[in-house]
Amino acid sequence: IGGMPPLESAGNVLRPETSVKLSLRLPPTANGRACGELLKEALLRDPPNGAHVTLDLEKASTGWNAPAMAPWLEQSIDDASQAFFGKPAMYMGEGGSIPFMGMLGEKFPGAQFMITGVLGPHSNAHGPNEFLHIPMGKRVTACVSKVLFDHHAASLRGETSGSTVHADSGTRHGGHGCC
């Protein structure tokens, strides 16, 4: 908030200007641009006491809503988790990869995604003394390897969208839903 006096000297005063920067988190299926326009309309509709209000919509991004997992992928992830961690797979939402995943989801609408990584309470991701727990990294890598193997098997069974691409066919980036 700009134009506000510091708390130490704040009081009941009139100010010539107040600036506010808003950042909103939207549901993943909401259109960012449309929500921004609705917010702008609501804030500009009836300013109190004759105030002059402007709103510059700096950025309006639409979220990403992961598609439902195909049965083969859900089973593969759970099997991999059981094999390498001894527990069923667990899922959580985290916003760090949304812009990138939104772009991939738009470019490849039929694709299935497994988004994973190795972070823990002391990882200090992207900061000083970034830490990666090597044994955990090895187990996650083994899980990803198993899911890739299972993807190939599911592709041969016709369970992935599009057609199977064989390594020796010379075909790249086929319509099989993964790349």
C-alpha positions in Angstrom: 0.0 0.0 0.0 1.5 3.3 -1.0 0.5 6.7 0.4 -0.2 5.5 3.9 1.7 7.0 6.8 3.9 4.6 8.9 2.2 3.0 11.8 4.3 5.0 14.3 2.8 8.3 13.0 -0.5 7.1 11.6 -3.6 8.9 12.6 -6.9 10.2 11.5 -5.6 12.2 8.5 -6.7 12.9 4.9 -4.2 11.8 2.3 -3.9 13.1 -1.3 -3.5 9.6 -2.7 -3.5 6.0 -1.8 -2.2 3.2 -4.0 -2.8 -0.5 -3.5 -1.4 -3.4 -5.4 -3.7 -6.5 -5.4 -2.6 -10.0 -6.0 -5.4 -12.6 -6.0 -5.2 -16.4 -6.1 -8.1 -17.7 -8.3 -9.6 -21.2 -8.6 -7.7 -23.2 -11.3 -10.7 -23.2 -13.7 -11.4 -19.5 -13.5 -10.3 -17.3 -16.5 -7.8 -14.9 -15.1 -8.5 -12.1 -17.6 -12.3 -12.3 -17.1 -11.9 -12.3 -13.3 -9.6 -9.2 -13.6 -12.2 -7.4 -15.7 -14.9 -8.3 -13.2 -12.8 -7.0 -10.3 -12.0 -3.8 -12.2 -15.7 -3.3 -12.9 -16.6 -3.8 -9.2 -13.9 -1.4 -7.9 -14.7 1.3 -10.4 -18.5 1.1 -10.2 -19.2 3.4 -7.3 -16.2 5.0 -5.6 -17.0 6.4 -2.1 -17.1 10.1 -1.4 -16.3 11.2 -5.0 -12.9 9.5 -5.0 -11.1 9.1 -8.3 -10.3 5.4 -8.8 -8.2 3.9 -11.5 -7.1 0.3 -12.0 -4.4 -1.0 -14.3 -4.8 -4.7 -14.8 -1.1 -5.5 -14.9 -1.3 -9.3 -15.3 -4.1 -11.8 -15.3 -3.1 -15.4 -15.5 -5.4 -18.4 -15.7 -4.5 -21.3 -13.4 -4.0 -24.9 -14.4 -6.3 -27.7 -13.4 -4.7 -31.1 -13.7 -6.7 -33.5 -15.8 -8.0 -36.7 -14.3 -5.4 -39.4 -14.3 -5.8 -42.3 -16.7 -6.3 -45.6 -14.8 -2.9 -46.9 -16.0 -1.1 -43.8 -14.7 -2.8 -43.8 -11.3 -2.0 -47.5 -10.9 1.6 -47.0 -12.1 2.3 -44.2 -9.7 0.8 -46.1 -6.8 2.8 -49.3 -7.7 6.0 -47.2 -7.9 5.4 -45.6 -4.6 4.7 -48.9 -2.9 7.8 -50.4 -4.5 10.3 -47.7 -3.7 8.7 -46.0 -0.6 6.7 -48.8 0.9 3.6 -46.6 1.0 0.7 -45.6 -1.3 1.2 -42.5 -3.4 0.2 -39.2 -1.9 -0.9 -36.1 -3.7 -0.8 -32.4 -2.9 -1.3 -29.1 -4.8 1.5 -26.6 -5.0 1.5 -23.5 -7.2 5.1 -23.2 -8.2 4.8 -24.9 -11.6 1.4 -23.6 -12.6 2.5 -21.2 -15.4 4.7 -23.9 -17.0 2.1 -26.6 -16.6 -0.6 -24.3 -18.0 1.4 -23.8 -21.1 2.1 -27.6 -21.5 -1.6 -28.4 -20.8 -2.7 -26.0 -23.5 -0.2 -27.3 -26.0 -0.9 -30.9 -25.2 -4.5 -31.1 -24.0 -4.7 -34.9 -24.0 -1.4 -35.4 -22.1 -1.1 -37.0 -18.7 1.3 -35.4 -16.2 3.2 -36.7 -13.3 4.8 -33.7 -11.5 7.1 -34.6 -8.7 10.3 -33.4 -7.0 12.4 -33.8 -4.0 11.9 -31.2 -1.3 11.8 -31.5 2.4 11.6 -29.2 5.4 15.3 -28.3 5.2 15.7 -28.2 1.4 16.0 -24.4 1.1 14.8 -24.6 -2.5 16.4 -22.0 -4.7 18.1 -20.4 -1.7 21.4 -20.5 0.2 22.6 -23.9 1.1 20.1 -25.6 -1.1 19.9 -29.2 0.0 18.9 -32.4 -1.8 18.6 -35.6 0.1 20.4 -38.1 -2.2 18.6 -41.3 -1.0 15.2 -39.6 -1.5 16.3 -38.4 -5.0 17.3 -41.9 -6.0 13.9 -43.3 -4.9 12.0 -40.6 -6.7 14.1 -41.2 -9.8 13.3 -45.0 -9.6 9.6 -44.1 -9.4 9.8 -41.9 -12.5 11.7 -44.6 -14.3 8.9 -47.2 -13.5 6.2 -44.8 -14.6 8.0 -44.2 -17.9 8.3 -48.0 -18.4 4.6 -48.4 -17.6 3.7 -45.6 -20.0 5.4 -47.5 -22.8 3.5 -50.7 -21.8 0.2 -48.8 -21.7 1.0 -47.3 -25.1 1.5 -50.8 -26.6 -1.9 -51.8 -25.1 -3.5 -48.7 -26.7 -4.3 -47.1 -23.3 -2.6 -43.8 -24.1 -4.2 -41.3 -26.6 -2.9 -41.5 -30.1 -0.6 -44.1 -31.6 2.4 -45.8 -30.3 5.8 -44.4 -31.4 8.6 -46.9 -31.7 12.2 -45.8 -31.1 13.3 -47.1 -34.5 10.4 -45.6 -36.5 12.1 -42.2 -37.0 8.9 -40.6 -35.7 9.3 -38.0 -33.0 6.8 -36.1 -31.0 4.0 -38.4 -32.1 0.3 -38.1 -31.2 0.6 -40.5 -28.3 -0.2 -37.9 -25.6 3.0 -37.5 -23.8 5.4 -35.4 -25.9 
